[in-house]
Amino acid sequence: MSDFFTIRWLVEGAVSMIDQRLLPHQVVYNTYQTPEGVSGAIRDMVIRGAPAIGVAAAYGLALVPCRSESDTPEEIIRKLEDAADMLRRSRPTAVNLVWALERILDLVHRRSFSSPIEIRDLVLEEANRIAEEDVAVNLALGKFGQELIPDRAVIIHHCNTGSLAAVDYGTALGVIRLAHEGGKDIFVYVDETRPRLQGGRLTAWELLQYGIPFQVIADSASGHFMQSGGVDLCIVGADRVAANGDVANKIGTYNLAVVAHENEVPFYVAVPKSTIDRSIPSGELIVIEERPPEEITHVGDWQITPENTPVGNPAFDITPARYITAFITEAGIIKPPYSEHLAKLFQED
């Protein structure tokens, strides 16, 4: 397990999260006691990464019966539904958020309760189960991914997909970490990941904790390193995968995938099954979040653009399935055709 933690339930009925906005210079843990606070933490990117957002949403719901003064189960359930609506709006692209909320609400709606305490215990138990499953799923995913990571591999990684994006280990960075822990001699080129620099700030910080050799590179430099023949593979995570294998991930992923395809470098996407959204036929239908313009116009508090500069700031882009060599999941390696093989993952449930 990592020495730091991303999100944790506190025994006094609150949620603690590492404030990822302050990394790598400060390690600060914030405490939240209301679903409104958790929603704000998700929206403001105190916590980010699809698996971590799902766990945060689950704990946000768990706070409702812990903090409510309502006397009846019916009132608690109404407050849970209201909180879920609010949490859904925190970040629209990450499917794990909605998946976790619906999982808990479905469980609540299938039961009958004689007291609010019964609801509190059930919701908290399920939220804890989602958090525990996340670690187990990421470890399973990471182990399957080892067959794709040769010894002495040079890897390009985009954004942050490690323990900071999950409860522990993470997805794509978890595969890399397990390769290192297994004794493989690997090296990672870390895309800085504009505009919020999740690679330069967060992935670099994680790799330093694990002792994995790396260099941070500009997003636009990945083509140079692949063209020189010095890259063996690219591996990224995802915030949502459509039924046909199209991927919504951090802005810049599409560029990386196209350049990898041009240079015949394998391009892998590591995701838990909960990130695969079978209700979305293709990536064209995925809602792309537009972030505040200040993320583009400013670096920290310093404005780098002229006043009144028009800005477009999509948080994610869509990588068509044709550019993806394989998916790494907790159920194994999935190769094309994705419409058929991703569907089979759920037929086995």
N, C-alpha and C positions, 0 to 999 in steps of 0.2 A: 504494500500500500504506500501511497505517497505520504511524505512528511507533512504536507499541507492538506487542507480539505477545501472543496469547492462549496458544498452545501451540507448542512447537518441540522437535524431536529434537536432542539434543546429540551431537557426534561421539564423545564418550567413552562413549556408551551409556547415556544417561539422558534423562528428559523434563523440560523446563522449562515451567512454567505461571505466568501472572500470577495472584496471589492476589486473586480478586474480592471476597473478604470484607473486604478492607482498603481498597478503593476507596470514595470518591474521595480519601481523605486520604493514603494511602500507595501507592506503586507498588512492589510487592515480587514477585519471581519465586522460586517454590519449585522445587526439583529433586527428582525422584523416580527411584529406581533399581530399584523392585520393582513388580510388578503389585498387590501389597497396598497400596502407597503410592498408586498411581493410583486404585485402588478407593476408598480413603479420601478422596482429593481430590474425586472425583465425588460421593460420599455427603455430604461436608461442604460442598459447593458452593464449593470453591476454584475449580473450573471448572464452568460450567453453560451451558445452551443446547444444544438437540438436536444440531446439527452438531458443535459442539465436543466434546460428550460422546462422539459416535461416534469422532472422531479420537483422543480420549484413550483410549478402550477399545482401539483398534487399536494405539496405542503401548504400552499396558499389556501386550498380548500380545507385542509385539516385545521387551519387556524379558526375557521368559522365556528364550529361547535365548541372549540376550546375557549373562545373569547365571548361567545354569545350569551346574553342574559335571557334569551327566549325560554319560555316555559314548556312549549309543546314541540313534539317532533315535526309537526307540519310547518311550524314557523322556521325551524332550523333548516328543513329541506328547501323552503323558499329562499332562505338566505344563501344556501349552497348554490342554488341555481343562479341567483343574481351575481354571486361572486364568480361563478364559472363564466358567465357572459362577459364580465369585466376582464377576467384574465385572458379570455380568447382574443380580445382586442389588443392585448399588450404587444404581440408581434404576430402578424398574420401568416408568415411564410412557413415557420417551423411546425411541421405536422405533429411532432411529439407533444407539443403543448396541448393541442386539441385531443390527441389520443389519450393522454393522462387524465384530462378532465372528464372525457366521456366514459372512460373506464371506471372512475370513481362514481360518477352520477348513475351509470347503469347499475352498479352494485347497490347503491342506495335505493333506487327505484324498484329493485326486485325484492326488497326486504320490507318487513313491517316492524315498527319500533314502539316500545312502551315508554321510553324516556329519551331525552336529549343525550344522556350519557352513553347510551347504546350507539347512537349515531357517531358521537365523538370517537369512541373506541374503534368502530368499524372503519371510519374514514382514515384515521391515523394509522391503523394497521395496514390498510391498503396502500397508503402513501409510503410507508416504510418498506412495504413489499416491492413497490415500484423502484425505490432507491436500491434495494438489495439486488433486485433482478438486473439493474443496469450494470453493476459491477460484474456479475456472472456472465451476462451477455457479452460485455466488452472483452472479457478474458477469453471466452469461447471464440469470438470473432478474431481476436488477435492471434490465437493459436492456429486457426485455419489459414490466416494470412501468411504464416511462415513459409508455406510452400512456394510463395511468390517472391520471397526476399532471398536472393542468393547471398552467400558470404562475400564480403567486400563490396556490397552494393552501394551505389551512389544514388540517392533518392531526392526528388524534389517534392516538397510538401507545401500546401497552400493553406493560409489562415491558421486556426488553432483547433485541433481535434483531440487533445489529450485529456488529462485529468481535469483541467480547468473547464472543459466543455462537457463534462460528465460527472458522475459521482467518483469514479476512479478509472484509470487507464485510458479511457476514451476509445475512439474508433481508429482513424488512420494513424494517429500518433501512438496509439496503443499498440498497433502492429509493429511500428518502428521500435518502441520501447521493449517489447517482448523479444524482438530480434537481438537487440543489444544485450538484454539480460540473459539470453540464450547463448551468448558467446560469439555472435556474428560481428565481424568487423565492418561496420556500416558508417556512412557519412551522409549528412543531410544538408541540402540547400534549402534554406527557409525563405520562401517568398515573404517580403515585408508585409504584404496584404494591405494596400491602400483601400480606403482612406483612414481606417481606425488602427491600422498597424498591428493587427492581432498576431501576425507572424513575428514581426520584429520585437514586439513587447512580450507576448505571452508564450509563443512556442519557443522562442530563444530562452526565455526564463525557465521553462520546463526542462528543456534539453540540458541546460546548465545544472539543474538539480540532479539529473540522471547520469551526467557524465558522458553524454553522447556527442561525438564530434560534429560540428556544423559550421556553416557560414550563412549569415543573412544576406540576401541579394534583393535588388529591386525587382518588383513584379515584371518589369519589362526586360529583365536580363535573362529570364529562363530560356528563351529561344537561343541565346548565345551559348549557354552551357550545353544545351541539347545538341546544337549544331556541331559543336566541337567533339561530340562523341563521348563526353564524359559523364553521361547520365544513364542509369540502367532502368529507372522506372519513376513514374509519378504516382503519388497516392494522396487522395483527398477524402474528406467526409462529405456529408450532404445534410441539408435541412429538410428536403422533401424529394422523394423519388416517385415519379409517375408510373402508372401501370406498364407503360411501354419502355421504361428504362431511362427516360429523360430525367435529368437531375437538376434541381435547384440548389445552388450552393453559393458561397460567398462570391461577391463580384470579382471577376478575374479568373474564375475557374474555367469558363468557356474558352477564354484566350489561351490558357495553359493547355487545355485538352486539344485544341486545334493545332498548336505548335508541336505538341507531343505526337499527334497523328502524322504531321508533316515529316517529322524526324524519326518515325517508326519506333518511338519510345512507348512501352506499355503504360496505359493510364488506368489506374484502379480506383474504385470508389468503395470505401469501407463504411457500412451502415448496419445498424440493427434493423430487424424486420419492422419494428414500430415506426421507422422513418419511411417505409414504403406505403404510399397512399393509393390503394387500389381503386378509390373512387375518382381519381383523376386520370383520364385516359392518356393524356400527353402533357408535356411541359408547357405547351401554349396556354393551358388553362390555369396554371399556377399563379396566384397573386404575388406580385413582387413588391416588397415593402420599399417605400421611398423614405430615406432618412433625412434629417435636418441639413440644410445647406452649409451650416457652420462646420460640419465634418470635412467639407471640401475647401471652404474659404479660409479655414484657420488650421494652424498646427499648434496645438495647445491654445494659449491665449493670443498667439501672434497671427494676425490676418495677413495672408499671402496674396490675396487678390485685390483688385481695385474695388472701391465701394460700389454697391449695387450690381455686382457681377451676377448674371443669371447662372443657375447651378442645376445640374441633374445629378442626383445621388441615389441610384438604386442600390439596395443592400445586397442583392443577389442577382445572378444571371442563370440562364438555362443552358445546360450542356446536353445536346442531342445524344441519344443512346448510341448512335453510330461511332462516336468518338471514345466510347468506354470499352476497354479490353475485358474487364470482368468486375463484378461486385464481390466484395468480401462480406459475408454475413455470419451470424452465430450458427447458421445451419450449413455453412460451407461456401465454396466458391461458385458463383453463378455466372455462366457465360451465355452469349447470344444463342438463340433468339430470346430476348428479355421478356417480351409479352407472354411467352409460353413458360419460361423457366422461373420468372418471378412469381407467377400465379401458382406454380407447383409448390412453392414454399409454404403457402397457406392451405393447400389441399391436404398437407400432412399434419396440420394442427388437430 
